Amino acid sequence: MNLSRKYLNEVQYARALALFGVFAVHSSSTGVGGSDPSSLSFALYNFFNIAGKLGTPTFIFLSSFILFYTYYHRELTMNLFQKFYKKRLLYILVPYIVFSVFYYVLKLNLYDTFVDFPTLISSFLAALATGKAHTHLYFVFVSVQFYLMFPILLYLFKRFKFVRKYAIILGIVIQWTWVILNSEIFQVTAKNSIALSYFMFYFFGAFLGVYYEQVAAWIRNWRKNWPVLAGIFVAYGTMIFIYVGMMFMIRTQQGSYSNRMLEFAWSTHAFFAAAVIFIVIHFIEIWKVPKFKRVLTEIGAVSFGMYLIHPFFLLFLRRWLPGGEPLIFHSWQLITFGVTFFSSWLIVRLFYDFVPYSWIVFGQGNRLFKKPEQTKEVKA
């Protein structure tokens, strides 16, 4: 049975909030590295740098949510999966290849690391195959792994009620099994490039995609369910305090923690962050703040393209980082954030509106503030 699914404005709000997290992390890194560890400014940079790490796992969570929300209620056919993979190939994999080439060549020129063409080709192919052409492209590499697993996971969710009902627990178990096995046996150093490292987010998104109507109704009935909702917010705040505090102690050389403790702090913090964002976006949807919602919708619509292009601006702005007075240094951090954010948005928006075949560079997009049809499939 093929069912049209209601377009969810909330998804774009969530993408925008996740993107702010990504920019907070990337824009604050030089502030962390260039500030006195005993200063208040260091503590602030550390907070934004660590608390912002909700961005990538939230994008992963949203990707799974959208796919299961869109495809779970459909009949599994070969034609369905052909269309699924065609869209991912065109709108995800092609831009990934384009930006892998772009960043690889850019850094080759900036850092003058060219040796010879055979070395260049082999090095680039290795980077392309592992998501390492630039530091942020691992996210797309991880997403491709999930897309390859998606038909099997979708079948398991449709076939077995146990998998659907206990998806969140199963996701946590699978992820931590991988964490422990990797620590004891496999010892893969690039753990963040492996999809198994995010299964609690994939399965959380899948659970909400399958049971969306019930969960959304439960959130909207907040007057009855406020104790649990408040508990989720308190848990998120607690995990921010713990994770930020742990990283502050490490960076100021006042303490040390095991890799598993850090993994727990990061993953639990990000898990509750995804839950909080999912709750907040449903309240935003019912609030009468049309301008704010239009801004979030626009940022969400171009978020993939902004994610791909923003390190380009950071590369150059950091090369021009001024030294000297603290006021100049800290002002430059704010300028870097603002220039990177708005330049990224402008480039992607101009491409979507005026450049033919813009999907080759930035994936699937829409025209400025154009509202999608309510019966359209949610874009993943």
Order of alpha helices (4+ residues) and beta strands (2+ residues): alpha-alpha-alpha-alpha-alpha-alpha-alpha-alpha-alpha-alpha-alpha-alpha-alpha-alpha-alpha-alpha-alpha
